[in-house]
Structures are given as structure tokens and as C-alpha cells.
Amino acid sequence: MSDTNWGFSQTFLVDFQSTRSDLQTRVDALKLTNATPAQQSLHDLTVDLAKLGKRLSDATGSLPNYDQRQCELQIKNLENELSALRASSAPKSKFAFKKKKVLPSSTAAPVAPEPAVQTADISALPLSESSSHLSLSHQSKAYLGWSLIPTASSAQCDLTISNLDHCIVNLLPISNGTPDETKGTNISAIHIYDVSNSILLLPMISGSVLLHNLQNSIVVIGCHQFRMHTSNKVDVYIEIPSNPIIEHCSGIRFAPYPAILSQSPTKLLHHSSTQASTFAVQDFSHIRETPSPNWTTLKESDWTTAWPVQTTDNTAVVDVLEGLCPK
């Protein structure tokens, strides 16, 4: 390791452990309380832990392998503790796709709860430039999408997707009618965990994607860095300039990002897609010269072509997923 990398790693590890210790203290404090953990406290912890995970992901290649693995294990342990806390706390609303905001100090009049809707959508929730984090969580048997988002917003947003079962998520950019322009949020990183039997249609982003605990699902994503942990039977359609990384995974199949879903990829990734059969996935659970048994390239004859990009009634979501998701 060069002197420059050694100096960076020492500074990074000190800062990492300080932040991790603070997060652990906050998690332990929620465990000790007799009351149900507040949703806002859990949300803030999730956001801060996701940011710490992104910093670690961005430092990949500059840290010694042992330190990298130890940091990843510490983050995973915190994620497991947070998952347990979330399980003990019922969600406050049926749809949790929201932006963080500061509540006014004055007491607001109570607002009547909104009636349940058949199709969850954030068309009534345009993002402001002050938005920094979005989250979509605790959904089942639903089609989830967005529209009516500000054009050319300068906001840098992180997105967390979690606790979904039998859902179709369509967050592909929406064209505004101008060539090579789309309506959508400038998402810098995506964090996904605890998702099963679902399809995630995600945009191309210039940052990283971190995934934990996915089962029997399909992920479509373009990104600069991809790391998947503790997942099984997942088809990944991806556009990426670096090597995807998996760990403690099995039954993972890779294919190129579908051209039919792509919008202006070169503006985001500056990378030509020639990956139909040239994926070089790094499997941290199989550090050997022999090919990893945990992933493979998805045959072109098995590529999905009938993507569920149109809003689907919730009663039909399960049928659509049954025909597309890995078994």
C-alpha cells in the first residue's frame, strides 16, 4: 500500500469508527426505551447509516481488504439491529415515500387521514431543491411509481427502498418531450434492503447502489458502483463502468441494462454498453481462481422483454410478478 493510501485509510477508519460508534449509541438508546421506537428516529438512523455505507463504498480500493471487510460487517450488524427495531414498530402510514422536512414551530391544526388508494404514486409530491433523502418502504402487492417531478432540479438526493414484498417499483425517468432531457430527481445513491418477490425498475445514476437481503426479485439499474449482500435468486439488469461486487449471495444472474428502458445513458455514465457476455463480477465469498458458483450471466434467450412500465392495478401485480420473477 502506498503512503498516500495508507494515510487516507488511517484517517478514514478513525472517522468511520467515530460515526459508527455514534450510530450504535443511538440504536442502543432505542432498544432500552420501553416505548415503541419513533418512526422519525428510525428513519433518521436509516438515512445516517446509508450515508456511512456510501462513504465506505466510495472508499473501496483505498482500504486494506481486512479493514474493508470489518467495516462492512459492522454496518451489516447495525442494519440487522435496525431491521429488528423496525419490525417492532408498526408503520405509521400505508405509503412512506416522503421527503425530510423541518416542521414549523407553531402548532398546526390536525389533518384528517387520507383515504387508502389502489395505486401508490408520488405524483402529488413534487420534490423541492432542499430535498436530500427519499424513502420507499413497507409496501405489499402494490404498483409504485412517480410522476410530476421538477425538471432539471439541482437537488442531490439519496433514495432508500426497503421492506417490500410482491411489488412493482417503476422509478424510470419520465420524458418531458424535449430530446435528451427527462423529468426526474438527481439521485446520487440508492440503498435497497429487505425486498422479496418484486421488480425494481430504476434509473441510471452516477453514484453507487448498495443492496442487502433481496429474494426472488429483478433489479434494473445503471450506476457507477454496485454492491450486493446476502441475497438469493435475483436477476440484475445493469449498466456499470466497474465490476459489480457480491457477497454472501447465490443464484444471482446478470444481464445488460435493457435498451428499451434506457434514457440518455452516456450523459450519466460515459460508458458504452458491450457487456452482454463480458461481466466480471467480484464475489467476495469466493476468493479463488475457479469460477464462482454464486452468479452467472443471464442468457439472452432468458432476458425479460415485457417490462411492466404501465401502471398496473394492485390486484394484477401478483400475477405479473409470478410470470417474471426468478423462481
C-alpha positions in Angstrom: 0.0 0.0 0.0 1.3 3.4 -1.0 2.0 6.1 1.6 -0.9 8.1 0.2 -3.4 5.2 0.5 -2.1 4.4 4.0 -2.6 8.0 5.2 -6.1 8.0 3.7 -7.1 4.7 5.2 -6.0 5.7 8.7 -7.9 9.0 8.5 -11.0 7.2 7.0 -11.0 4.4 9.6 -10.8 6.9 12.6 -13.7 8.9 11.1 -15.7 5.7 10.3 -15.4 4.3 13.7 -16.4 7.6 15.3 -19.6 7.7 13.2 -20.3 4.0 13.7 -20.0 4.4 17.5 -22.4 7.3 17.5 -24.9 5.3 15.4 -24.5 2.3 17.8 -25.2 4.5 20.8 -28.4 5.8 19.2 -29.5 2.3 18.3 -28.8 1.1 21.8 -30.8 4.0 23.2 -33.9 3.0 21.2 -33.5 -0.6 22.4 -33.5 0.5 26.0 -36.7 2.5 25.8 -39.9 0.8 26.8 -42.0 2.7 24.2 -42.3 1.7 20.6 -39.4 3.4 18.7 -40.5 6.6 17.0 -40.7 6.4 13.2 -38.7 9.6 12.7 -35.9 8.3 14.9 -35.7 5.1 12.9 -35.9 7.0 9.6 -33.0 9.3 10.7 -30.9 6.3 11.7 -31.6 4.6 8.4 -30.5 7.7 6.5 -27.4 8.2 8.5 -26.4 4.5 8.2 -27.0 4.6 4.5 -24.7 7.6 4.2 -22.0 5.8 6.2 -22.4 2.8 3.9 -22.0 5.1 0.8 -18.8 6.6 2.3 -17.4 3.0 2.8 -18.4 2.0 -0.7 -16.7 5.1 -2.2 -13.5 4.2 -0.3 -13.4 0.7 -1.9 -9.9 0.1 -3.3 -8.2 2.5 -0.9 -8.6 0.4 2.2 -6.8 -2.8 3.2 -9.1 -5.8 2.5 -9.3 -6.8 6.2 -10.4 -3.3 7.3 -12.9 -3.1 4.4 -14.5 -6.4 5.5 -14.6 -5.4 9.1 -16.3 -2.1 8.3 -18.8 -3.9 6.1 -19.6 -6.4 8.9 -20.1 -3.6 11.4 -22.6 -1.8 9.0 -24.4 -5.1 8.4 -24.7 -5.7 12.2 -26.2 -2.2 12.6 -28.6 -2.8 9.7 -29.8 -6.1 11.3 -30.4 -4.2 14.6 -32.3 -1.5 12.8 -34.4 -4.2 11.0 -35.3 -5.7 14.3 -36.4 -2.3 15.7 -38.5 -1.6 12.6 -40.2 -5.0 12.9 -41.3 -4.0 16.4 -42.7 -0.7 15.2 -45.8 -0.7 13.0 -45.5 1.7 10.0 -47.4 5.0 10.5 -48.8 5.2 7.0 -49.6 2.8 4.1 -47.3 4.8 1.8 -44.0 6.0 3.0 -42.4 7.8 0.0 -41.6 11.1 1.5 -39.0 13.9 1.8 -37.4 15.0 5.0 -38.6 18.4 6.1 -38.5 20.7 9.2 -41.8 21.0 10.9 -42.9 24.6 11.8 -42.7 25.5 15.5 -46.3 26.6 15.6 -49.0 24.1 16.4 -50.7 23.0 13.2 -54.4 22.0 13.0 -54.9 18.2 12.9 -55.2 16.9 9.4 -57.7 14.1 8.6 -56.1 10.9 7.3 -56.1 10.4 3.6 -58.2 7.5 2.2 -56.4 4.4 1.0 -55.7 4.3 -2.7 -55.4 1.4 -5.1 -52.2 2.5 -6.8 -49.5 4.2 -4.7 -47.9 7.1 -6.7 -46.0 10.2 -5.7 -47.4 12.5 -8.4 -48.8 14.8 -5.7 -45.4 15.0 -4.0 -43.0 17.1 -6.2 -39.5 17.4 -4.9 -38.1 20.6 -3.8 -34.4 21.5 -4.2 -33.9 21.2 -0.5 -34.7 17.5 -0.5 -31.8 15.3 0.5 -33.3 11.9 1.1 -36.3 9.9 -0.2 -37.5 6.6 1.2 -40.0 4.0 -0.1 -40.8 1.3 2.4 -43.3 -1.2 4.0 -45.4 -2.0 0.9 -47.0 -5.2 -0.3 -48.8 -6.2 -3.5 -48.7 -2.7 -5.0 -47.5 -0.9 -8.1 -45.3 2.1 -7.0 -44.2 4.9 -9.3 -43.7 8.6 -9.6 -44.5 11.5 -12.0 -44.7 15.3 -12.0 -41.2 15.8 -10.7 -39.4 19.1 -11.2 -37.3 19.3 -14.4 -33.6 19.9 -14.2 -33.6 20.1 -10.4 -30.2 20.7 -8.9 -31.1 18.7 -5.7 -28.8 15.8 -4.9 -31.0 13.1 -3.3 -30.3 9.7 -1.8 -33.0 7.0 -2.1 -33.7 4.1 0.2 -36.1 1.3 -0.8 -36.9 -1.2 1.9 -39.4 -3.8 3.2 -41.2 -4.5 0.0 -43.0 -7.8 -0.9 -44.7 -8.6 -4.2 -44.3 -5.0 -5.5 -43.5 -3.4 -8.9 -41.5 -0.2 -8.5 -41.2 2.0 -11.6 -38.9 4.9 -10.9 -37.7 5.3 -14.5 -37.3 8.9 -15.7 -40.3 10.5 -17.4 -39.6 12.3 -20.7 -40.7 15.9 -20.8 -40.9 15.9 -24.6 -37.5 17.6 -25.1 -34.8 15.4 -26.8 -32.2 14.0 -24.4 -33.9 15.5 -21.4 -36.0 13.8 -18.7 -38.1 14.8 -15.7 -36.7 13.3 -12.6 -34.7 13.7 -9.5 -30.9 13.8 -9.5 -30.4 10.7 -7.3 -26.8 10.3 -6.2 -27.1 6.9 -4.4 -29.6 4.2 -3.9 -29.8 1.8 -0.9 -32.1 -1.3 -1.1 -32.8 -3.9 1.6 -35.4 -6.4 2.6 -37.1 -6.8 -0.7 -38.7 -10.0 -2.0 -40.7 -11.2 -5.0 -40.5 -7.7 -6.6 -39.4 -5.9 -9.7 -37.4 -2.6 -9.3 -37.2 -0.5 -12.5 -34.6 2.1 -11.5 -32.9 5.0 -13.4 -29.3 5.3 -14.3 -27.4 7.2 -11.7 -23.8 8.4 -11.5 -23.3 7.2 -7.9 -23.4 3.9 -6.0 -26.1 1.2 -5.3 -26.0 -0.9 -2.2 -28.3 -3.9 -1.8 -29.0 -6.2 1.2 -31.3 -9.1 1.6 -33.1 -9.4 -1.7 -35.0 -12.6 -2.6 -36.7 -13.8 -5.9 -36.6 -10.3 -7.5 -35.5 -8.4 -10.6 -33.4 -5.2 -10.3 -32.8 -2.9 -13.3 -30.2 -0.2 -12.6 -27.4 1.9 -14.1 -24.8 3.1 -11.7 -21.1 3.7 -11.1 -20.7 1.1 -8.3 -22.8 -1.9 -7.4 -22.5 -4.0 -4.2 -25.0 -6.7 -3.2 -25.0 -8.7 0.1 -27.0 -11.6 1.5 -29.3 -12.0 -1.5 -30.7 -15.0 -3.4 -32.3 -15.6 -6.8 -32.0 -12.1 -8.2 -31.8 -11.1 -11.8 -29.8 -7.9 -12.2 -30.0 -5.9 -15.5 -27.2 -3.4 -15.1 -25.1 -0.7 -16.9 -21.9 -0.1 -15.0 -18.3 1.0 -15.8 -16.8 -1.0 -12.9 -17.1 -4.6 -11.7 -20.2 -5.5 -9.7 -19.5 -6.9 -6.2 -21.5 -9.5 -4.4 -21.0 -11.2 -1.0 -22.9 -14.0 0.7 -25.2 -14.3 -2.3 -26.4 -17.2 -4.5 -28.4 -17.6 -7.7 -27.5 -14.1 -9.0 -27.8 -13.6 -12.7 -26.5 -10.5 -14.6 -27.6 -9.0 -17.9 -27.2 -5.6 -19.6 -29.5 -2.7 -18.8 -32.4 -3.1 -21.3 -32.1 -0.7 -24.2 -35.8 -0.2 -24.3 -35.7 1.3 -20.8 -32.6 3.3 -21.3 -32.7 7.2 -21.5 -29.5 9.2 -22.2 -27.2 6.7 -20.5 -24.0 8.3 -21.9 -24.8 11.5 -20.2 -24.8 9.7 -16.8 -22.2 7.0 -17.1 -19.9 8.0 -20.1 -19.6 4.3 -20.8 -20.5 2.2 -23.8 -22.5 -0.9 -23.2 -20.8 -4.0 -24.5 -21.5 -6.2 -21.5 -23.9 -8.8 -22.9 -21.4 -11.6 -22.1 -18.4 -9.8 -20.5 -19.5 -9.3 -16.9 -16.6 -9.7 -14.4 -18.3 -9.9 -11.1 -16.3 -9.9 -7.9 -17.6 -12.4 -5.4 -16.1 -11.7 -2.0 -17.4 -15.0 -0.8 -15.4 -17.0 -3.4 -11.8 -15.7 -3.4 -10.5 -18.5 -5.6 -9.2 -19.0 -9.1 -12.2 -21.2 -10.0 -15.4 -19.5 -11.3 -17.9 -18.5 -8.6 -20.9 -20.8 -8.3 -22.9 -17.9 -6.9 -23.5 -15.8 -10.1 -23.8 -16.3 -13.8 -24.6 -14.3 -17.0 -28.3 -14.5 -17.9 -28.7 -16.0 -21.4 -30.1 -13.6 -23.9 -32.9 -16.0 -24.6 -34.0 -15.6 -21.0 -33.9 -11.8 -20.9 -37.2 -10.2 -19.9 -38.7 -8.2 -22.7 -42.3 -7.4 -21.4 -41.4 -4.9 -18.8 -44.3 -3.7 -16.6 -43.8 0.0 -17.2 -47.5 0.8 -17.4 -49.4 1.3 -14.1 -51.0 -2.0 -13.1 -54.0 -2.4 -10.8 -52.8 -3.9 -7.5 -55.0 -7.0 -7.9 -53.0 -7.8 -11.1 -49.5 -7.1 -9.6 -49.1 -10.6 -8.2 -50.0 -12.2 -11.5 -47.4 -10.1 -13.3 -44.7 -10.9 -10.8 -45.5 -14.6 -11.0 -44.6 -14.6 -14.7 -41.4 -12.5 -14.5 -39.6 -13.0 -11.1 -37.0 -15.7 -10.7 -38.3 -18.9 -9.1 
